[in-house]
Amino acid sequence: MNRSSKIFIALSLIGLLLIIISPIASLTFSALLAVGVSMYLFLKSKRLRVHKRSGLQSIKILIVLPKESKKLWRPFSFRTCSRKSEVKVRKYGLTRFTKLYVIAFMASLLVVAAILTDMPLPLLALSLLTIAPYTSILHQKLSNSMRKSRVENELPFFSLLASALSHAGQTLVKVFNVVAETKVFSALRLEALYLRKEELFASRDPITAMNIYAQRHPSRLLSSLILGYTSIIKSGGDATKYLEEKTKDLFSILKDKWNNFVNNVSIVGEAMLALFLITPLMLSMTTLVFASEVNIALYEVIIFGLIPLLSSTTLYFIHITRPYESMEYAPSKKVVILSLSSAITSIVLLILVINQSLLNAIIISSIAMVLPLSISYEREKARILKIEKELPRFLRYLGEHKKLGFPILTSIERSSNEHYNKTFSSVIKTALSRMRVGLSLHQSAIALRVRSKLCKMIFFMLDNLIETGGGSPATFEIVASYLDDYNVQRSKVRRSLYLYSVLGYLSPLMLAVCLSLTTSFMVNIGEPLDLNAMEGLLLSTSMSFQEEMNLVMFYSKLMIIVSSIAIGAILGKAVDGTLFSTKHLLICVAVALISLNLLL
């Protein structure tokens, strides 16, 4: 520990001791200490820059990666801000000891704030600042975790493509180059570009570049695939057979993920009911019965702090445990504009024209905003389900004709005469008509706005098989088997969550019924009592018994609304794998509106 570190710790202790004398003096001293630390870090970074200029200049290598879309909110996105903060962390030298000093300083501010104020929300917000020095580390770990998850979701289909093309003599390096030129494999496309950079700028041969790249990749599955392939190539083994076996293993792992999620999905439902039904119910009833002993600020902490935090944690847990979801849905601009305009118009009319209460305005405007999104999503979801339902049958048809020696394009043309459902038949026939004018199957799927990533991957694989003449009947059977299992597991998830979905829909009604009974009980008790005697038992002597009850009821209703929104969002994420599935949210909020207006 150097001298500056000891000085900082000593000054921090002095700031804490000043709390005993005067909290204002402690706060002022802490602010001056923060300014001093900032000046010290600034001067230190300036000396480092001068030292860097005096040293040898390194060679600058320009690497052109795919251009990101220019959006208005891009400079204010979390990714951009975290990158800037990481650069500043490296620039100003926030080492491990410095981070501890900053946390100690923030802890002193937290103690001062606890003495100066009784409001829990500012104190809660200030306590969250203690994680600020570790944002760059947390961002790096989250980025690696998300990178690993996205890669492993696409890896079985990438391995399937590599296995199919290996029958035509294509190597894994060639497959990476093919993937780098398309957006079908969004995660593996970036990995292919990183691998190309490793090969070009480090002047290594492809096998060595893949070895070095795989050894430092966060995904063990991708590392195992690449390292095993390079080992087979060096030893002169059968790479095609290796890729076929590896593809079967990867699809088996993906099936196991679905099985584990189906077996553990009841935990999500039980946690949801425990957190957002039982806890608000107990708190509201306790506050109504013991209004003089429970601080209203507890409501604020739970509504604005605890429920959003638990909701975010539950959604993230579902995100990392729920396997690959094939639907690529994003609402169109028209739907977003309609949704926002409906919400704004409804809340203005309800508050300014009809003079509705604030809570009713919030609920009705939420329904007006969610309704267009829900209709758009459910319509697209029904179309995707019809397409994915026929994909296994379509692939098995191609596999049978592959055994008979027919070219894949001829097999696809013959399959258009099969009796598929109306949606899938329309996609196949339209894709064939577009292929006659020069488009590929994958390009036709994009032109038809097919939102199924599984369908796009399969069409992309078929395009490459048509071009190279590769593939085998086993290739089609592996994908068809996985798609059958995928459809079954997805149905099991919906059936497993059906009971919890119904309980989630009824949770606002159950909360409203219990609160209505408790309120009636309290009113019947409070009527024979002298209100002047009751006022002495309340937290605030300036508030009457009726005013205290009204305030408690307002927060109880607000808690029901927030809990309903949280339950709807969690159900949408658990059942359909996306927050755009707003059907459950719409039902929960509608039940909350009816319950609050009829019972409370």
C-alpha positions in Angstrom: 0.0 0.0 0.0 1.5 3.3 -1.1 1.6 6.6 0.7 -1.4 8.1 -1.1 -3.5 5.1 -0.2 -2.7 5.5 3.5 -3.5 9.2 3.4 -6.9 8.5 1.7 -7.8 5.9 4.3 -6.9 8.3 7.2 -8.9 11.2 5.7 -11.9 8.8 5.2 -11.8 7.8 8.9 -11.6 11.5 9.9 -14.7 12.1 7.7 -16.6 9.3 9.5 -15.6 10.6 12.9 -16.9 14.1 12.1 -20.4 12.6 12.0 -20.3 12.6 15.8 -19.6 16.3 15.9 -21.7 17.6 13.0 -23.2 15.7 10.0 -23.0 18.9 7.9 -19.3 19.1 8.6 -18.9 15.5 7.7 -20.7 15.9 4.4 -18.7 19.0 3.5 -15.4 17.2 4.3 -16.5 14.2 2.2 -17.2 16.5 -0.7 -13.8 18.2 -0.5 -12.2 14.8 -0.2 -14.0 13.7 -3.4 -12.7 16.8 -5.2 -9.2 16.1 -4.0 -9.3 12.5 -5.2 -10.5 13.6 -8.6 -7.7 16.1 -8.9 -5.1 13.5 -7.9 -6.4 11.0 -10.4 -6.4 13.8 -13.1 -2.8 14.7 -12.4 -1.8 11.1 -12.4 -3.4 10.5 -15.8 -1.7 13.6 -17.1 1.7 12.3 -16.1 0.9 8.9 -17.7 0.0 10.6 -21.0 3.3 12.6 -21.0 5.3 9.5 -20.2 3.5 7.7 -23.1 4.3 10.4 -25.6 8.0 10.2 -24.7 8.1 6.5 -25.3 8.1 4.6 -28.5 5.1 5.0 -30.8 3.3 1.7 -31.6 2.0 0.7 -35.0 -1.6 1.5 -35.5 -3.7 -1.2 -37.1 -7.1 -0.3 -38.4 -9.7 -3.2 -38.2 -13.0 -2.5 -40.0 -15.9 -4.4 -38.2 -19.5 -4.3 -39.4 -21.0 -0.9 -39.1 -23.7 -0.5 -36.5 -26.9 1.2 -37.3 -26.9 4.9 -36.6 -29.7 5.5 -34.1 -30.6 8.6 -32.2 -30.3 6.9 -28.8 -27.0 5.2 -29.7 -24.8 7.8 -27.8 -26.9 7.3 -24.7 -27.1 3.5 -24.8 -25.8 1.4 -21.9 -23.3 -0.3 -24.2 -21.8 3.1 -25.3 -21.8 4.5 -21.7 -20.2 1.4 -20.3 -17.5 1.4 -23.0 -16.7 5.1 -22.2 -16.6 4.3 -18.5 -14.2 1.4 -19.1 -11.9 3.7 -21.1 -11.9 6.2 -18.4 -11.2 3.5 -15.8 -8.1 2.5 -17.7 -7.2 6.2 -18.4 -7.4 7.4 -14.8 -5.9 4.2 -13.3 -8.7 3.0 -11.0 -6.9 0.0 -9.7 -8.3 -2.5 -7.2 -7.1 -0.4 -4.2 -8.6 2.8 -5.7 -11.9 1.1 -6.1 -11.9 0.2 -2.5 -11.2 3.8 -1.6 -14.1 5.1 -3.7 -16.4 2.6 -2.1 -15.2 3.7 1.4 -16.0 7.3 0.4 -19.4 6.4 -0.8 -20.1 4.4 2.3 -19.3 7.5 4.4 -21.8 9.5 2.3 -24.3 6.8 2.9 -23.9 7.1 6.7 -24.3 10.8 6.5 -27.4 10.6 4.4 -28.9 8.1 6.9 -28.4 10.7 9.6 -29.6 13.7 7.7 -32.8 12.2 6.2 -35.5 9.8 7.0 -36.5 9.3 3.4 -35.7 5.7 2.2 -35.7 6.3 -1.5 -32.7 8.7 -1.6 -30.9 6.4 0.7 -31.7 3.4 -1.5 -30.5 5.3 -4.6 -27.3 6.4 -2.9 -26.5 2.8 -1.7 -26.7 1.6 -5.4 -23.8 4.0 -6.2 -21.4 1.7 -4.3 -21.3 -0.7 -7.2 -20.2 2.1 -9.6 -16.5 1.3 -9.5 -17.2 -2.2 -10.6 -19.5 -1.4 -13.5 -16.8 -2.1 -16.1 -16.1 -5.5 -14.5 -19.8 -6.4 -14.3 -20.3 -5.3 -17.9 -17.4 -7.5 -19.0 -18.8 -10.5 -17.2 -22.3 -9.9 -18.5 -21.0 -9.4 -22.0 -19.1 -12.7 -21.9 -22.1 -14.5 -20.5 -24.4 -13.1 -23.2 -21.8 -13.8 -25.9 -21.5 -17.4 -24.7 -25.3 -17.9 -24.6 -25.9 -16.5 -28.1 -23.1 -18.6 -29.6 -24.3 -21.8 -28.0 -27.8 -21.2 -29.2 -26.7 -21.0 -32.8 -23.8 -23.6 -32.5 -25.9 -26.8 -33.3 -27.2 -25.3 -36.6 -23.7 -24.1 -37.5 -22.3 -27.5 -36.8 -25.1 -29.0 -38.9 -24.2 -26.7 -41.8 -20.5 -27.6 -41.4 -21.3 -31.3 -41.4 -23.5 -30.9 -44.5 -20.9 -28.9 -46.4 -18.1 -31.3 -45.4 -19.8 -33.9 -47.7 -19.0 -31.5 -50.6 -15.3 -31.1 -49.5 -15.7 -27.8 -47.6 -13.6 -27.2 -44.5 -14.6 -25.6 -41.3 -12.6 -22.5 -42.2 -14.7 -22.2 -45.4 -17.9 -22.5 -43.4 -16.8 -19.7 -41.1 -16.1 -17.5 -44.2 -19.6 -18.4 -45.5 -21.2 -17.4 -42.1 -19.2 -14.2 -42.0 -20.9 -13.0 -45.2 -24.5 -13.4 -43.9 -26.7 -12.3 -41.0 -28.4 -15.6 -40.5 -26.1 -16.5 -37.7 -25.9 -13.2 -35.9 -23.6 -14.3 -33.1 -21.4 -16.7 -35.0 -21.0 -14.0 -37.7 -19.1 -11.8 -35.3 -17.1 -14.8 -34.1 -16.2 -15.6 -37.8 -15.0 -12.0 -38.2 -12.9 -12.2 -35.0 -11.4 -15.4 -36.4 -10.6 -13.8 -39.7 -8.9 -10.9 -37.9 -6.8 -13.5 -35.9 -5.8 -15.1 -39.2 -5.1 -12.0 -41.2 -3.4 -9.6 -38.8 -1.4 -12.1 -36.8 -0.1 -13.7 -40.0 -1.1 -17.2 -38.9 -2.3 -20.2 -40.9 -6.1 -21.0 -40.5 -5.5 -24.1 -38.3 -3.2 -22.2 -35.8 -5.5 -19.2 -35.8 -8.5 -21.4 -35.0 -6.6 -23.1 -32.2 -5.5 -19.8 -30.6 -9.0 -18.3 -31.0 -10.7 -21.3 -29.4 -8.4 -21.4 -26.4 -9.6 -18.0 -25.1 -13.3 -18.2 -26.1 -15.8 -18.1 -23.2 -17.9 -20.9 -24.7 -16.5 -24.4 -24.0 -18.8 -26.0 -26.6 -17.4 -23.8 -29.4 -13.8 -24.3 -28.1 -14.4 -28.1 -28.0 -15.8 -28.1 -31.6 -12.8 -26.2 -33.0 -10.1 -27.9 -31.0 -11.4 -31.3 -31.8 -11.7 -30.5 -35.5 -8.1 -29.1 -35.7 -6.9 -32.2 -33.9 -8.6 -34.5 -36.4 -7.2 -32.5 -39.3 -3.7 -32.7 -38.0 -3.9 -36.4 -37.3 -5.5 -37.2 -40.7 -8.8 -38.4 -39.4 -12.3 -38.3 -40.8 -13.5 -34.7 -40.3 -16.9 -35.4 -41.8 -17.7 -38.2 -39.4 -16.4 -36.0 -36.5 -18.7 -33.1 -37.5 -21.7 -35.5 -37.8 -21.1 -36.9 -34.3 -20.5 -33.4 -32.8 -23.7 -32.1 -34.4 -25.7 -34.9 -32.7 -24.1 -34.1 -29.4 -24.9 -30.4 -29.7 -28.5 -31.0 -30.5 -28.7 -33.5 -27.6 -27.4 -30.8 -25.3 -30.0 -28.3 -26.6 -32.7 -30.9 -26.1 -31.5 -31.4 -22.5 -31.7 -27.7 -21.9 -35.4 -27.7 -22.9 -36.0 -30.7 -20.7 -34.4 -29.1 -17.7 -36.3 -25.9 -18.2 -39.6 -27.7 -18.5 -38.8 -29.7 -15.3 -37.9 -26.5 -13.4 -40.4 -24.1 -14.8 -42.7 -24.6 -11.8 -40.1 -22.9 -9.7 -40.7 -19.7 -11.7 -44.4 -19.9 -11.1 -44.1 -20.6 -7.4 -41.6 -17.7 -7.0 -43.8 -15.4 -9.0 -46.9 -16.1 -6.8 -44.8 -15.9 -3.6 -43.2 -12.6 -4.5 -46.0 -10.7 -6.2 -49.1 -12.1 -4.5 -48.5 -13.2 -1.0 -46.0 -10.5 -0.1 -48.1 -7.5 -1.2 -51.2 -9.1 0.4 -49.4 -9.5 3.8 -48.0 -6.0 3.7 -51.3 -4.3 2.8 -53.3 -6.2 5.4 -50.6 -5.5 8.1 -50.5 -1.8 7.2 -54.3 -1.5 7.4 -54.6 -3.3 10.7 -51.5 -1.6 12.3 -51.6 1.7 10.6 -50.0 3.5 13.5 -47.0 1.2 13.7 -46.1 0.7 10.0 -44.3 3.5 8.1 -45.9 4.4 4.8 -42.3 4.7 3.4 -42.2 0.9 3.5 -44.7 1.0 0.6 -42.4 3.3 -1.4 -39.5 1.0 -0.9 -41.5 -2.1 -2.0 -43.3 -0.4 -4.9 -40.5 1.6 -6.4 -37.5 -0.5 -5.3 -38.2 -4.1 -4.3 -40.8 -5.1 -6.9 -38.8 -3.7 -9.9 -35.6 -5.3 -8.5 -37.3 -8.7 -8.0 -38.9 -8.5 -11.4 -35.7 -7.7 -13.2 -33.9 -10.6 -11.3 -36.7 -13.1 -12.2 -36.7 -12.0 -15.9 -32.9 -12.3 -16.1 -33.1 -15.8 -14.5 -35.7 -16.8 -17.1 -33.5 -15.3 -19.8 -30.4 -17.3 -18.9 -32.3 -20.6 -18.2 -34.8 -20.6 -21.0 -33.3 -22.2 -24.2 -33.2 -20.8 -27.7 -36.4 -19.2 -28.9 -36.8 -19.1 -32.7 -39.2 -16.2 -33.1 -37.5 -12.9 -34.2 -40.3 -10.4 -33.5 -40.0 -6.7 -33.2 -43.0 -4.4 -33.4 -43.2 -2.3 -36.5 -43.0 1.5 -36.4 -46.7 1.8 -37.2 -47.6 -0.4 -34.2 -45.2 1.5 -31.9 -46.7 4.9 -33.0 -50.2 3.6 -32.6 -49.4 2.2 -29.1 -47.8 5.4 -27.8 -50.4 7.7 -29.3 -53.2 5.6 -27.8 -51.5 5.7 -24.3 -50.9 9.5 -24.5 -54.4 10.2 -25.8 -56.2 8.1 -23.2 -54.3 9.5 -20.2 -54.9 13.1 -21.4 -58.6 12.4 -21.9 -59.0 10.6 -18.6 -57.3 13.1 -16.4 -58.1 16.4 -18.1 -61.6 15.7 -19.6 -63.3 12.9 -17.8 -61.5 13.7 -14.4 -60.7 10.1 -13.6 -58.4 9.2 -10.7 -54.7 8.9 -11.3 -54.7 5.1 -10.8 -57.5 4.5 -13.2 -55.8 6.7 -15.8 -52.6 4.7 -15.3 -54.4 1.4 -15.8 -56.5 2.4 -18.8 -53.5 4.1 -20.6 -51.5 0.9 -20.0 -54.2 -1.2 -21.6 -54.4 1.2 -24.5 -50.6 1.0 -25.0 -50.4 -2.8 -24.7 -53.4 -3.7 -26.8 -51.9 -2.9 -30.3 -48.6 -4.6 -29.3 -50.5 -7.7 -28.1 -52.6 -8.0 -31.3 -49.5 -7.6 -33.5 -47.5 -10.2 -31.6 -50.2 -12.8 -31.4 -50.9 -12.5 -35.2 -47.2 -13.0 -36.0 -46.9 -15.8 -33.5 -49.7 -17.8 -35.0 -48.1 -17.5 -38.5 -44.7 -18.6 -37.1 -46.2 -21.6 -35.3 -47.9 -22.8 -38.5 -44.6 -22.5 -40.5 -42.5 -24.3 -37.8 -45.2 -27.1 -37.4 -44.6 -28.2 -41.1 -40.8 -27.9 -41.1 -40.1 -31.4 -39.8 -42.4 -33.0 -42.4 -40.8 -30.8 -45.1 -37.2 -31.8 -44.1 -38.1 -35.5 -44.0 -39.6 -35.3 -47.5 -36.3 -33.8 -48.7 -34.3 -36.5 -46.9 -36.3 -39.3 -48.5 -35.7 -37.8 -52.0 -32.0 -37.4 -51.1 -31.8 -41.1 -50.6 -33.4 -41.7 -54.0 -30.7 -39.4 -55.6 -32.9 -36.4 -56.5 -31.2 -32.9 -56.4 -32.4 -30.8 -53.5 -33.9 -28.1 -55.8 -36.0 -30.7 -57.6 -37.1 -32.1 -54.2 -38.2 -28.7 -53.1 -40.2 -28.2 -56.3 -41.9 -31.5 -55.8 -42.6 -30.7 -52.1 -44.7 -27.7 -53.1 -47.4 -30.2 -54.3 -47.6 -31.7 -50.8 -50.6 -30.9 -48.6 -49.1 -28.6 -46.0 -51.1 -26.0 -44.2 -52.0 -22.8 -46.1 -49.3 -20.6 -44.6 -46.4 -22.9 -45.2 -47.6 -23.9 -48.7 -47.8 -20.2 -49.5 -44.2 -19.6 -48.3 -42.8 -22.6 -50.3 -44.6 -21.6 -53.5 -43.7 -18.0 -53.3 -40.1 -18.8 -52.5 -39.9 -21.1 -55.6 -41.3 -18.3 -57.8 -38.8 -15.9 -56.5 -35.9 -18.4 -57.0 -36.9 -18.4 -60.7 -36.0 -14.7 -60.9 -32.7 -15.1 -59.2 -33.3 -15.0 -55.4 -32.2 -17.7 -53.0 -34.5 -19.4 -50.5 -33.1 -17.4 -47.6 -33.5 -14.1 -49.5 -37.1 -15.1 -50.3 -37.8 -15.8 -46.6 -36.5 -12.3 -45.8 -38.6 -10.8 -48.6 -41.7 -12.6 -47.2 -40.9 -11.3 -43.7 -40.7 -14.7 -42.1 -39.9 -14.0 -38.5 -38.8 -17.6 -37.7 -35.0 -17.9 -37.2 -35.3 -21.7 -37.5 -36.9 -21.3 -40.9 -34.2 -18.8 -42.0 -31.4 -21.1 -40.9 -32.9 -24.1 -42.6 -33.4 -22.2 -45.9 -29.8 -20.8 -45.7 -28.5 -24.4 -45.2 -30.6 -25.5 -48.2 -29.2 -22.7 -50.3 -25.6 -23.9 -49.6 -26.5 -27.5 -50.2 -28.0 -26.6 -53.6 -24.9 -24.6 -54.5 -22.3 -27.2 -53.3 -24.3 -30.5 -53.8 -23.4 -31.6 -50.2 -25.5 -33.0 -47.5 -26.8 -36.4 -46.6 -30.2 -37.9 -45.5 -28.9 -38.0 -41.9 -28.6 -34.2 -42.1 -32.3 -33.7 -42.7 -33.3 -36.3 -40.1 -31.2 -34.6 -37.3 -32.9 -31.2 -37.8 -36.4 -32.8 -38.2 -35.9 -34.7 -35.0 -34.8 -31.6 -33.1 -37.8 -29.6 -34.5 -40.2 -32.3 -33.4 -38.7 -32.2 -29.9 -38.6 -28.4 -29.9 -42.4 -28.1 -30.7 -43.2 -30.7 -28.0 -41.1 -29.0 -25.3 -42.6 -25.6 -26.1 -46.1 -27.0 -25.7 -45.0 -28.6 -22.4 -43.8 -25.2 -21.1 -47.2 -23.7 -21.8 -49.0 -26.6 -20.2 -46.8 -26.5 -17.1 -47.4 -22.7 -16.7 -51.1 -22.9 -17.3 -52.1 -23.2 -13.7 -49.7 -20.4 -12.6 -50.9 -18.3 -15.5 -54.5 -18.6 -14.2 -53.4 -17.8 -10.7 -51.4 -14.8 -12.0 -54.5 -13.5 -13.8 -56.6 -13.8 -10.7 -53.9 -12.3 -8.3 -55.2 -8.7 -8.7 -58.7 -10.0 -7.9 -57.6 -11.9 -4.8 -55.6 -9.0 -3.6 -58.6 -6.7 -4.1 -61.0 -9.0 -2.3 -58.7 -9.4 0.8 -58.1 -5.7 1.0 -61.8 -5.0 0.6 -62.6 -7.3 3.5 -59.9 -5.9 5.7 -61.0 -2.3 5.0 -64.6 -3.2 5.9 -63.4 -4.7 9.1 -61.3 -1.6 10.0 -64.2 0.8 9.2 -66.6 -1.2 11.4 -64.1 -1.1 14.2 -63.3 2.6 13.8 -66.9 3.8 13.7 -67.8 3.6 17.4 -64.4 5.1 18.4 -63.7 8.7 19.0 -61.7 10.1 16.1 -59.9 12.6 18.4 -58.6 9.7 20.5 -57.6 7.8 17.3 -55.5 10.7 16.1 -53.0 10.3 18.9 -52.1 6.8 17.7 -51.2 7.8 14.2 -47.7 8.4 12.8 -48.5 12.0 11.8 -50.6 13.9 14.2 -51.8 16.3 11.4 -53.6 13.4 9.7 -57.0 12.1 10.6 -58.0 8.5 10.7 -59.8 8.7 7.4 -56.9 10.5 5.7 -54.5 7.8 7.0 -56.8 5.1 5.7 -57.1 6.8 2.3 -53.3 7.1 2.0 -52.9 3.4 2.9 -55.5 2.4 0.3 -53.9 4.5 -2.4 -50.5 2.8 -1.9 -52.3 -0.6 -1.7 -54.0 0.0 -5.0 -50.7 1.2 -6.6 -49.0 -2.0 -5.3 -51.7 -4.1 -6.9 -51.2 -2.3 -10.2 -47.4 -2.7 -10.1 -47.6 -6.4 -9.1 -50.0 -7.0 -11.9 -47.6 -5.5 -14.4 -44.7 -7.5 -13.0 -46.7 -10.8 -13.1 -47.8 -10.2 -16.7 -44.2 -9.4 -17.9 -42.8 -12.5 -16.1 -45.5 -14.8 -17.6 -44.8 -13.4 -21.1 -41.1 -14.1 -20.7 -41.6 -17.6 -19.2 -44.2 -18.8 -21.7 -43.1 -17.2 -25.0 -39.5 -16.2 -24.2 -39.9 -12.5 -25.0 -41.3 -9.4 -23.3 -43.1 -8.5 -26.5 -45.7 -11.2 -25.6 -48.0 -8.8 -23.8 -51.1 -10.9 -23.8 -50.6 -11.9 -20.2 -49.8 -8.4 -19.2 -53.0 -7.2 -20.8 -55.1 -9.7 -19.0 -53.5 -9.0 -15.6 -54.0 -5.2 -16.0 -57.6 -5.6 -17.2 -58.4 -7.8 -14.2 -56.7 -5.2 -11.9 -58.9 -2.4 -13.4 -62.1 -4.4 -12.9 -61.2 -5.5 -9.4 -60.1 -2.1 -8.1 -63.3 -0.4 -9.4 -65.7 -3.0 -8.2 -64.3 -3.9 -4.8 -62.2 -0.9 -3.6 
